Amino acid sequence: MQRPSLSICLLSIALCVSGGFQQGYIASVLNPPYVYIESFINDTVTERFGVVMSDDVLNTVWSFLNVLFPIASIVGQFIAAWMCRRFGRKGTAIISCLMYLPGTILSSLSYPCRSFEMIFIGRFLWSLGNGINAVNCTVWIIECAPTKFRGTMGAMQEFSMAIGSLAVQTLGIPFSSDTMWPWIFVPDVPLVILSIGMFMLVPESPVSILEREGDIDKARAVLAKYYGVPEDSPEIDKELIADKAKTEEKAKCEDQPGIMWIFNPFGQKDARVRVIQQAAWLGVVVKVAYVFTGARALRAYSTFFLYDMAHFTMKGANLGSWIIAILRIPFTLVPVLAVDKIGRRFLMNVSMVVTILSLIGMMVGILVGDSLQILSAVCFAAVMLINAAGLGSVSRFYAAELVPKSLLIGTTSILAGIEAVTKIVVEFAWFPVANDIGVYSMLMFLIPSLVFLVVIWVMCPETSNRSVYEVLDDIARRKNLKISFAE
């Protein structure tokens, strides 16, 4: 039985620490001490300008601080494609990691410097680097992982994100106080340095070598190292021939008016292009569907939900958030261990069904009142956990399995940007809306989830243990088009 090579394992760990872990850390770091950071922002504004912000203004400012993460991520995701081509996958990873350091340091120094602006600037830089890494991680692992391990390696990102979230929730227990909250940012610094060290040890992507140097012998040696097979292996020859053809095809594809042609539903009559376009749009659907499950927004505001909406004590809300963060770890291992065996469709569909039922349960529990607050908490946890095991994990790499490698960087960058824009709208809107209309804000997640369940169930193809060309052939058959992508 073939086992993953040391090189692909080291690459996967490096990408997890610099990508998924950082995303979990950034997404959750404001959550445990949110009451104290809000108070700090209000106090510093009062000290400097002599005014006290109203609750509505403070809620809006807090929402903006939270959505700086996806806003900066969008910027990073759109420049990631250029950086991957200019500096290679390895250089891009190291540069993006270097952006994390000023981000964390500025955030931690905001309190002693009495400057709330430093939190905003630090969060922007930190998130900018993570946006770049989000694209780079997806592209690099898809380019280097053998097909049979591709799903497992991709799912590791969600597992590492859960670890990052758990780390923050754990740190939030001792650091959630008026004076200790700045220390919650500090432990990330040594992990960033560790990430940079690991990237120094792994080779560049073979696809990047072909794109930037055109050295097929060097690419062969690197790919063999990642696959853990001899350089003269037929598997390496087959993959290199495909990669070389895709690199050459890329120039032809880019003769179109930019990569955006792939998302343009009008003006394309070529059957092959139409199939690729549908595949790209299905990638959009899966990523946006995950945003509208509410798992991300609710995780970012978990303490608020449990404290303000479900009426637990602050201590109970922080403890509940911590317990859920712990439980997410084994749930994220489900796709790591089983996604290539049971398939992507099964995990996506099951998680969507459970999410819808859980959102309904949350609404019922809150509407009935404190007598059913346990139901609200259990259903809240169910949304977090089932998406960690299903749609949340699969959405990280599923879209990248639907398009040819020649279009992978540009498409992944755009897909990540679309996802981030959706996340900005949802996360920025939900917190103020939830403060105004309470439980009925859950309809922002419930109604879209019902629609996306139907679309995913009916239209999304299985990609497990299949090449992208086999997947595209499946989509062509569904569209009754008599064409073949398989080589």
C-alpha positions as CSV (number, residue, x, y, z in Angstrom):
1,M,0.0,0.0,0.0
2,Q,1.4,3.4,-1.0
3,R,2.0,5.8,1.8
4,P,2.4,9.6,1.5
5,S,6.0,10.7,1.1
6,L,7.9,12.6,3.7
7,S,8.0,15.7,1.4
8,I,4.2,15.8,0.8
9,C,3.6,15.3,4.6
10,L,6.0,18.1,5.5
11,L,4.4,20.3,2.8
12,S,0.9,19.5,4.1
13,I,1.9,20.3,7.7
14,A,3.6,23.6,6.6
15,L,0.5,24.6,4.7
16,C,-1.8,23.7,7.6
17,V,0.2,25.7,10.1
18,S,0.5,28.8,7.8
19,G,-3.0,28.5,6.2
20,G,-5.8,26.7,8.1
21,F,-4.4,27.2,11.6
22,Q,-3.9,30.9,10.9
23,Q,-7.4,31.2,9.5
24,G,-8.9,29.6,12.6
25,Y,-6.8,31.8,14.8
26,I,-7.7,35.1,13.1
27,A,-11.4,34.2,12.7
28,S,-11.8,33.4,16.5
29,V,-9.2,35.6,18.2
30,L,-11.6,38.5,18.8
31,N,-14.4,36.2,20.1
32,P,-13.4,35.3,23.7
33,P,-12.5,38.8,24.9
34,Y,-14.9,40.7,22.7
35,V,-16.6,42.5,25.7
36,Y,-13.2,43.8,26.9
37,I,-12.0,44.8,23.4
38,E,-15.3,46.6,22.7
39,S,-14.8,48.5,26.0
40,F,-11.2,49.3,25.2
41,I,-12.3,50.8,21.8
42,N,-15.0,52.9,23.5
43,D,-12.6,54.0,26.2
44,T,-9.9,55.1,23.9
45,V,-12.4,57.0,21.7
46,T,-13.7,58.8,24.8
47,E,-10.1,59.6,26.0
48,R,-9.1,61.1,22.6
49,F,-12.3,62.7,21.4
50,G,-14.4,63.2,24.6
51,V,-17.4,61.3,23.2
52,V,-19.0,58.0,24.2
53,M,-20.2,55.8,21.3
54,S,-23.8,54.6,21.3
55,D,-24.5,50.9,21.3
56,D,-25.5,51.0,17.6
57,V,-22.3,52.7,16.6
58,L,-20.2,50.4,18.7
59,N,-21.9,47.4,17.2
60,T,-21.2,48.7,13.7
61,V,-17.5,49.4,14.6
62,W,-17.2,45.9,16.1
63,S,-18.8,44.3,12.9
64,F,-16.3,46.2,10.8
65,L,-13.4,45.0,12.9
66,N,-14.6,41.4,12.4
67,V,-15.1,41.8,8.6
68,L,-11.7,43.3,8.2
69,F,-10.6,39.6,8.0
70,P,-12.6,38.8,4.8
71,I,-12.0,42.3,3.4
72,A,-8.2,42.0,3.6
73,S,-8.5,38.4,2.5
74,I,-10.1,39.5,-0.7
75,V,-7.2,41.8,-1.4
76,G,-4.8,39.0,-0.7
77,Q,-6.7,36.4,-2.7
78,F,-6.7,38.6,-5.8
79,I,-3.0,39.4,-5.7
80,A,-2.2,35.8,-4.8
81,A,-2.4,34.6,-8.5
82,W,0.2,37.3,-9.5
83,M,2.4,36.4,-6.6
84,C,2.3,32.7,-7.3
85,R,3.5,33.3,-10.9
86,R,6.0,36.0,-9.9
87,F,7.6,34.4,-6.8
88,G,6.5,30.8,-7.1
89,R,4.4,28.8,-4.6
90,K,7.3,28.6,-2.1
91,G,8.3,32.3,-2.2
92,T,4.6,33.3,-2.0
93,A,4.1,31.2,1.1
94,I,7.2,32.7,2.9
95,I,6.2,36.3,2.0
96,S,2.7,35.8,3.2
97,C,3.9,34.3,6.5
98,L,6.1,37.4,7.0
99,M,3.0,39.5,6.9
100,Y,1.6,37.7,9.9
101,L,4.3,39.0,12.3
102,P,3.5,42.8,12.2
103,G,-0.2,41.9,12.3
104,T,0.0,40.0,15.5
105,I,2.6,42.4,17.1
106,L,0.5,45.5,16.3
107,S,-2.6,43.9,17.7
108,S,-1.0,43.0,21.0
109,L,0.6,46.4,21.4
110,S,-2.6,48.3,20.9
111,Y,-3.6,48.3,24.6
112,P,-0.3,49.6,26.1
113,C,-0.1,52.2,23.3
114,R,-3.8,53.1,23.9
115,S,-4.4,53.0,20.1
116,F,-7.5,51.1,18.9
117,E,-6.3,51.8,15.3
118,M,-3.4,49.4,15.8
119,I,-5.9,46.5,16.2
120,F,-7.5,47.4,12.9
121,I,-4.1,47.8,11.1
122,G,-2.8,44.6,12.6
123,R,-5.9,42.6,11.7
124,F,-5.7,43.9,8.2
125,L,-2.1,42.8,7.7
126,W,-2.6,39.5,9.4
127,S,-5.7,38.8,7.2
128,L,-4.0,40.0,4.0
129,G,-1.3,37.4,4.5
130,N,-3.9,34.7,5.2
131,G,-5.8,35.6,2.1
132,I,-2.7,35.1,0.0
133,N,-2.0,31.8,1.7
134,A,-5.6,30.6,1.2
135,V,-5.1,30.5,-2.5
136,N,-1.5,29.4,-2.4
137,C,-2.2,26.5,-0.1
138,T,-5.1,25.1,-2.3
139,V,-3.1,25.4,-5.5
140,W,0.2,24.0,-4.1
141,I,-1.3,20.9,-2.5
142,I,-3.5,20.1,-5.5
143,E,-0.4,20.4,-7.8
144,C,1.8,18.1,-5.6
145,A,-0.4,15.5,-3.8
146,P,-1.0,12.2,-5.5
147,T,-4.7,11.7,-6.5
148,K,-5.4,9.1,-3.9
149,F,-4.2,11.4,-1.1
150,R,-5.6,14.7,-2.5
151,G,-8.8,14.7,-0.5
152,T,-7.1,13.8,2.7
153,M,-4.4,16.5,2.3
154,G,-7.1,19.1,1.4
155,A,-9.2,18.2,4.3
156,M,-6.3,18.7,6.7
157,Q,-6.8,22.5,6.2
158,E,-10.2,22.3,8.1
159,F,-8.6,20.2,10.8
160,S,-5.8,22.7,11.3
161,M,-8.4,25.5,11.3
162,A,-10.2,23.8,14.1
163,I,-6.9,23.5,16.0
164,G,-6.3,27.3,15.5
165,S,-9.8,28.0,16.8
166,L,-9.4,25.7,19.8
167,A,-6.0,27.4,20.6
168,V,-7.7,30.8,20.7
169,Q,-10.7,29.6,22.8
170,T,-8.2,28.0,25.3
171,L,-6.2,31.1,25.5
172,G,-9.4,33.1,25.9
173,I,-10.0,31.5,29.3
174,P,-7.1,33.1,31.1
175,F,-6.8,36.1,28.8
176,S,-10.4,37.3,28.8
177,S,-10.0,40.2,31.1
178,D,-9.6,44.0,31.0
179,T,-5.8,43.9,31.0
180,M,-4.8,40.5,29.8
181,W,-6.6,40.3,26.4
182,P,-3.6,41.7,24.4
183,W,-1.7,38.5,25.2
184,I,-4.1,36.4,23.2
185,F,-2.3,37.5,20.0
186,V,1.3,36.7,21.1
187,P,1.4,32.9,21.0
188,D,1.0,32.9,17.2
189,V,4.4,34.5,16.6
190,P,6.6,31.3,17.2
191,L,4.2,29.3,15.0
192,V,4.7,31.8,12.2
193,I,8.5,31.4,12.5
194,L,8.0,27.6,12.5
195,S,6.0,27.8,9.3
196,I,8.7,29.8,7.5
197,G,11.3,27.2,8.6
198,M,9.3,24.3,7.2
199,F,8.8,26.1,3.9
200,M,12.6,26.4,3.6
201,L,12.8,22.6,3.7
202,V,10.3,21.7,1.0
203,P,10.8,21.9,-2.8
204,E,9.0,24.2,-5.1
205,S,5.8,23.0,-6.9
206,P,6.6,21.1,-10.2
207,V,4.0,23.1,-12.0
208,S,5.6,26.4,-10.8
209,I,9.0,25.1,-12.1
210,L,7.5,24.4,-15.5
211,E,5.8,27.8,-15.6
212,R,8.7,29.9,-14.4
213,E,11.8,27.9,-15.6
214,G,10.5,25.4,-18.2
215,D,12.9,22.8,-16.7
216,I,11.1,19.5,-17.1
217,D,14.0,17.4,-15.5
218,K,13.9,19.5,-12.4
219,A,10.1,19.3,-12.3
220,R,10.3,15.5,-12.7
221,A,12.7,15.2,-9.7
222,V,10.5,17.4,-7.5
223,L,7.3,15.6,-8.4
224,A,8.9,12.2,-7.8
225,K,10.0,13.4,-4.4
226,Y,6.5,14.5,-3.5
227,Y,4.9,11.3,-4.9
228,G,7.6,9.1,-3.1
229,V,8.4,7.1,-6.3
230,P,11.4,6.8,-8.7
231,E,11.9,9.5,-11.3
232,D,11.3,7.0,-14.1
233,S,7.9,6.0,-12.7
234,P,5.1,5.9,-15.4
235,E,3.0,7.8,-12.9
236,I,5.5,10.7,-13.0
237,D,5.6,10.6,-16.8
238,K,1.8,10.7,-17.1
239,E,1.5,13.6,-14.7
240,L,4.4,15.6,-16.2
241,I,3.0,15.2,-19.7
242,A,-0.4,16.5,-18.5
243,D,1.2,19.4,-16.5
244,K,3.3,20.4,-19.5
245,A,0.3,20.3,-21.8
246,K,-1.7,22.3,-19.3
247,T,1.0,24.9,-19.0
248,E,1.0,25.3,-22.8
249,E,-2.8,25.3,-22.9
250,K,-2.8,28.1,-20.3
251,A,-1.4,30.6,-22.8
252,K,-4.2,29.7,-25.2
253,C,-6.9,30.0,-22.5
254,E,-5.5,33.4,-21.4
255,D,-6.0,34.7,-25.0
256,Q,-9.6,35.0,-23.8
257,P,-10.4,38.4,-22.2
258,G,-8.8,37.5,-18.9
259,I,-9.6,34.6,-16.6
260,M,-13.0,36.0,-15.9
261,W,-14.3,34.4,-19.2
262,I,-14.6,31.2,-17.2
263,F,-17.4,32.8,-15.0
264,N,-19.1,34.6,-17.9
265,P,-22.4,32.8,-18.6
266,F,-23.0,34.7,-21.9
267,G,-21.3,34.6,-25.3
268,Q,-19.6,31.2,-25.0
269,K,-20.9,28.7,-27.6
270,D,-18.0,26.1,-27.4
271,A,-19.3,23.0,-25.6
272,R,-16.0,22.4,-23.8
273,V,-15.9,26.0,-22.5
274,R,-19.5,25.7,-21.3
275,V,-18.7,22.6,-19.3
276,I,-15.7,24.3,-17.7
277,Q,-17.9,27.3,-16.9
278,Q,-20.5,25.1,-15.2
279,A,-17.8,23.4,-13.2
280,A,-16.4,26.8,-12.0
281,W,-19.9,28.0,-11.1
282,L,-20.5,24.8,-9.1
283,G,-17.3,25.6,-7.2
284,V,-18.8,29.0,-6.4
285,V,-22.1,27.4,-5.2
286,V,-20.3,25.1,-2.8
287,K,-18.1,27.9,-1.3
288,V,-21.1,30.3,-1.0
289,A,-23.3,27.6,0.4
290,Y,-20.8,27.1,3.3
291,V,-20.9,30.8,4.1
292,F,-24.7,30.7,4.3
293,T,-24.8,27.7,6.7
294,G,-23.9,30.3,9.3
295,A,-21.1,28.2,10.6
296,R,-18.5,30.8,10.0
297,A,-20.5,33.8,11.2
298,L,-21.8,32.0,14.3
299,R,-18.3,30.8,15.2
300,A,-17.0,34.3,15.0
301,Y,-19.8,35.5,17.3
302,S,-20.2,32.3,19.4
303,T,-19.8,34.0,22.7
304,F,-22.4,36.6,21.6
305,F,-24.8,34.0,20.6
306,L,-24.6,31.9,23.7
307,Y,-24.5,34.9,26.1
308,D,-26.9,37.5,24.5
309,M,-29.2,35.2,22.5
310,A,-29.3,31.9,24.4
311,H,-28.9,33.7,27.8
312,F,-26.1,31.7,29.3
313,T,-23.7,33.5,31.7
314,M,-20.6,35.0,30.3
315,K,-18.5,32.3,31.9
316,G,-20.9,29.7,30.6
317,A,-20.7,31.2,27.1
318,N,-16.9,31.2,27.0
319,L,-16.9,27.6,28.4
320,G,-19.4,26.5,25.8
321,S,-17.3,28.1,23.0
322,W,-14.3,26.3,24.3
323,I,-16.0,22.9,24.5
324,I,-17.3,23.3,20.9
325,A,-13.8,24.2,19.8
326,I,-12.5,20.9,21.4
327,L,-15.3,18.8,19.8
328,R,-14.5,20.3,16.4
329,I,-11.1,18.5,16.4
330,P,-12.4,14.9,16.1
331,F,-15.1,16.0,13.6
332,T,-12.6,17.6,11.3
333,L,-10.8,14.3,11.2
334,V,-13.8,12.6,9.6
335,P,-13.0,14.0,6.1
336,V,-9.3,13.6,6.7
337,L,-9.8,9.8,7.2
338,A,-12.8,9.1,5.0
339,V,-13.4,11.8,2.3
340,D,-11.6,9.7,-0.3
341,K,-13.6,6.6,0.7
342,I,-17.2,7.9,1.2
343,G,-17.0,10.7,-1.3
344,R,-17.5,14.5,-1.3
345,R,-21.2,14.4,-2.2
346,F,-22.2,12.4,0.8
347,L,-20.4,14.7,3.2
348,M,-21.8,17.8,1.6
349,N,-25.4,16.6,1.4
350,V,-25.5,15.2,5.0
351,S,-24.0,18.3,6.5
352,M,-26.5,20.5,4.6
353,V,-29.5,18.5,5.9
354,V,-28.2,18.5,9.5
355,T,-27.5,22.2,9.3
356,I,-31.0,23.1,8.2
357,L,-32.5,21.0,11.0
358,S,-30.1,22.5,13.5
359,L,-31.0,26.1,12.5
360,I,-34.6,25.3,13.0
361,G,-33.8,23.8,16.4
362,M,-31.9,27.0,17.4
363,M,-34.8,29.2,16.5
364,V,-37.3,27.0,18.4
365,G,-35.0,27.0,21.5
366,I,-34.6,30.7,21.6
367,L,-38.3,31.5,20.9
368,V,-39.4,29.2,23.7
369,G,-37.0,30.8,26.1
370,D,-34.5,29.8,28.8
371,S,-36.2,26.5,29.5
372,L,-34.9,25.3,26.1
373,Q,-31.6,27.1,26.1
374,I,-29.8,23.7,26.1
375,L,-31.6,22.9,22.8
376,S,-30.3,26.1,21.4
377,A,-26.7,25.3,22.5
378,V,-26.9,21.7,21.2
379,C,-28.2,22.8,17.8
380,F,-25.6,25.6,17.7
381,A,-22.9,23.1,18.3
382,A,-24.4,20.8,15.7
383,V,-24.0,23.5,13.0
384,M,-20.4,24.0,14.0
385,L,-19.5,20.3,14.1
386,I,-21.4,18.9,11.1
387,N,-19.9,21.6,8.9
388,A,-16.4,20.9,10.2
389,A,-16.9,17.3,9.1
390,G,-18.8,18.0,5.9
391,L,-19.3,21.1,3.8
392,G,-16.8,23.3,5.6
393,S,-14.0,20.9,5.0
394,V,-14.9,19.8,1.4
395,S,-15.5,23.4,0.2
396,R,-11.8,24.1,0.8
397,F,-10.7,21.9,-2.1
398,Y,-13.7,20.8,-4.0
399,A,-13.8,23.7,-6.3
400,A,-10.1,23.2,-7.2
401,E,-11.0,19.6,-8.3
402,L,-13.5,20.9,-10.9
403,V,-11.2,22.9,-13.2
404,P,-8.1,22.1,-15.3
405,K,-4.7,22.8,-13.6
406,S,-4.0,25.3,-16.4
407,L,-6.7,27.5,-14.9
408,L,-6.2,26.6,-11.3
409,I,-4.4,29.6,-9.9
410,G,-6.7,32.3,-11.5
411,T,-9.9,30.3,-10.8
412,T,-8.9,29.6,-7.2
413,S,-8.1,33.3,-6.6
414,I,-11.5,34.4,-8.0
415,L,-13.4,31.7,-6.2
416,A,-11.8,32.7,-2.9
417,G,-12.6,36.3,-3.6
418,I,-16.2,35.6,-4.2
419,E,-16.4,33.5,-1.0
420,A,-14.8,36.4,0.9
421,V,-17.2,39.0,-0.5
422,T,-20.1,36.8,0.5
423,K,-18.6,36.4,4.0
424,I,-18.2,40.1,4.4
425,V,-21.8,40.8,3.6
426,V,-23.1,38.0,5.8
427,E,-20.8,38.6,8.8
428,F,-21.1,42.4,8.7
429,A,-24.9,42.3,8.4
430,W,-25.7,39.5,10.8
431,F,-24.3,41.0,14.1
432,P,-26.3,44.3,13.9
433,V,-29.3,42.5,12.5
434,A,-29.2,39.9,15.4
435,N,-29.0,42.8,17.9
436,D,-32.1,44.3,16.3
437,I,-34.4,41.3,15.5
438,G,-32.8,38.5,17.5
439,V,-33.7,35.0,16.6
440,Y,-35.3,35.9,13.3
441,S,-31.8,36.8,12.0
442,M,-31.3,33.0,11.7
443,L,-33.5,33.2,8.6
444,M,-30.5,34.7,6.8
445,F,-29.0,31.3,7.0
446,L,-32.0,29.0,6.9
447,I,-33.6,30.1,3.7
448,P,-30.4,30.2,1.5
449,S,-29.4,26.8,3.0
450,L,-32.6,25.2,1.7
451,V,-31.9,26.5,-1.8
452,F,-28.3,25.4,-1.8
453,L,-29.2,21.9,-0.6
454,V,-31.3,21.4,-3.7
455,V,-28.6,22.7,-6.0
456,I,-25.8,20.7,-4.5
457,W,-27.9,17.5,-4.3
458,V,-28.9,17.7,-7.9
459,M,-25.9,19.2,-9.7
460,C,-22.6,18.7,-7.9
461,P,-20.6,15.7,-9.3
462,E,-18.5,13.3,-7.3
463,T,-14.7,14.1,-7.5
464,S,-13.3,11.4,-5.2
465,N,-10.5,9.4,-6.8
466,R,-11.3,10.9,-10.2
467,S,-9.1,13.2,-12.4
468,V,-10.5,16.6,-13.3
469,Y,-11.1,15.4,-16.9
470,E,-13.3,12.5,-15.6
471,V,-15.2,15.0,-13.5
472,L,-15.7,17.3,-16.5
473,D,-16.8,14.4,-18.6
474,D,-19.4,13.6,-16.0
475,I,-20.7,17.2,-16.1
476,A,-20.8,17.0,-19.9
477,R,-22.9,13.9,-19.7
478,R,-25.3,15.6,-17.4
479,K,-25.6,18.4,-19.9
480,N,-26.1,15.9,-22.7
481,L,-23.0,17.1,-24.5
482,K,-21.2,14.6,-26.6
483,I,-17.6,15.7,-25.8
484,S,-14.8,14.2,-23.9
485,F,-12.0,15.8,-21.9
486,A,-10.3,12.5,-20.9
487,E,-6.8,12.2,-22.3
